[in-house]
Amino acid sequence: MASVMWPPLRVGQGENELVIRVATADDIPTLARWDVDPDVIAATSDDPNAKHAFDGTNWPQEIAANSDVSCYYIVELAGRPIAGMQVIDPHLEPTHYWGEVETGLRAIDIWIGERGDRNGGHGARMMNAVMAQCFADASVNAIIIDPLNSNRDAHRFYQRLGFKVVGRRFFEKDDCLVHRLTRQDWEQRHGA
Ligand SMILES: CC(C)(COP(=O)(O)OP(=O)(O)OC[C@H]1O[C@@H](n2cnc3c(N)ncnc32)[C@H](O)[C@@H]1OP(=O)(O)O)[C@@H](O)C(=O)NCCC(=O)NCCS
């Protein structure tokens, strides 16, 4: 079975170098700090009174559960952690968050933890590296994502990367706008 847990990915050099590596227990304080960033909270909940992103996720448990079907990553910019990512096989991961979905998919989450690190192109570079890694696995046919329907900035971001809208879907109370990037669209854009 193909795994979603990879060795570190490196993009760029010097002060622009991004390293995307598996999250460890040492990263828990950083993840907890990003959980109280107002934009990360707004990206994960439509509740105006929410105080924590990801509905109070238990990071020690999440990190300990990293596996071949669901894995958290930390992205470092020139050695400084700036973002979290999660890559899952939605067909196989144990929470079945996506419900009944076909095989051959990956789902990705991304959040840059602090305002000063956003809008500089880093998110696009991270996503492109992770998408390339996903599609390097010949069994992967498409990547799916589930931004909140209210997160218009994220929709622009994903659509610039080639994702297309599938439609609105509720994941429990979260009103999301599911997007999908097919292998065919990816290969057309990247000349494969
Ligand atoms: C969504 C997110 C991952 C995008 O990453 P990012 O690094 O900010 O994205 P980019 O920099 O590639 O693009 C964002 C904007 O910056 C602009 N930009 C990119 N590089 C730039 C540069 N060098 N100078 C000025 N502007 C730039 C882009 O054109 C884009 O403009 P837009 O707002 O008009 O669409 C990030 O903003 C984030 O984590 N937000 C909070 C959490 C979140 O929403 N996560 C997604 C949940 S589904």
The ligand as a Gaussian input file, in Angstrom:
#p B3LYP/6-31G(d) Opt

LIG

0 1
 C       -4.917000      29.757000       2.585000
 C       -3.391000      29.808000       2.777000
 C       -2.859000      28.406000       2.995000
 C       -2.775000      30.393000       1.503000
 O       -1.358000      30.427000       1.647000
 P       -0.567000      31.776000       1.265000
 O        0.882000      31.523000       1.365000
 O       -1.146000      32.895000       2.056000
 O       -0.993000      31.866000      -0.267000
 P       -0.331000      32.688000      -1.427000
 O        0.646000      33.670000      -0.861000
 O        0.125000      31.733000      -2.444000
 O       -1.596000      33.471000      -2.002000
 C       -2.330000      34.363000      -1.166000
 C       -2.391000      35.769000      -1.766000
 O       -1.108000      36.373000      -1.692000
 C       -0.739000      36.868000      -2.975000
 N        0.729000      36.765000      -3.100000
 C        1.441000      35.645000      -3.314000
 N        2.758000      35.939000      -3.370000
 C        2.852000      37.279000      -3.168000
 C        3.953000      38.170000      -3.104000
 N        5.206000      37.753000      -3.255000
 N        3.689000      39.472000      -2.860000
 C        2.419000      39.909000      -2.695000
 N        1.338000      39.100000      -2.755000
 C        1.557000      37.800000      -2.986000
 C       -1.465000      35.949000      -3.928000
 O       -1.647000      36.558000      -5.187000
 C       -2.784000      35.784000      -3.218000
 O       -3.627000      36.896000      -3.459000
 P       -5.238000      36.838000      -3.299000
 O       -5.504000      37.057000      -1.840000
 O       -5.691000      37.978000      -4.142000
 O       -5.767000      35.529000      -3.756000
 C       -2.979000      30.713000       3.979000
 O       -3.349000      32.046000       3.727000
 C       -3.573000      30.265000       5.299000
 O       -3.060000      29.355000       5.902000
 N       -4.667000      30.936000       5.752000
 C       -5.264000      30.668000       7.050000
 C       -5.776000      29.231000       7.176000
 C       -6.555000      28.779000       5.963000
 O       -7.413000      29.487000       5.451000
 N       -6.266000      27.556000       5.517000
 C       -6.988000      26.933000       4.448000
 C       -8.084000      26.145000       5.061000
 S       -8.932000      25.227000       3.847000

